[in-house]
Amino acid sequence: MSESPTFICHFARRAKWHMKKVKRRMTTQLLDTRFSGRWIGETQGCEMPAHVWEIAQHGTLLVINTRWENETSASRMNARVLADEPGFTIGDYRATLVDPQHFIIPEWDTNDTRGGEGLAYDVVFSRPGIAELTAGAVWRRWHG
């Protein structure tokens, strides 16, 4: 039994539509998990406690609970995922995802925690564990 050309064309169109829908869902899923979870930030060029971030991602909105490693109180910040590159904006700052385990925010560690003295320093955020050990090398490679 052979199918009519009309049926085959209809089936092909439906399959193509379904694949577009699946592809959109897969892309959305990837974006939803790119930044979610715990990140540990290491200030480059200055001794500072680690930045501990818990990020929840809701579409393009990031809700960040942040604290210093030596403190128990946390604060909350919001950020927005960039549409055209792997990263996000948080206030006037831009974070760049350099690989699945690291992102960098240039000049994120400002002198507000050092009494207004000194420069602002880049911070490399890593997934907890082995990725933390490579933060300095990732920053040097990124910084050029």
Secondary structure, DSSP 8 states (H G I E B T S, - for coil): ----HHHHHHHHHHHHHHHHHHHHHHHHHHHHHHS-EEEEEEESSS----EEEEEEEETTEEEEEEEETT----EEEEEEE-SSSSEEEETTEEEEEEETTEEEEEEEE-GGGGTT-S--EEEEEE-SSHHHHTHHHHHHHHH-
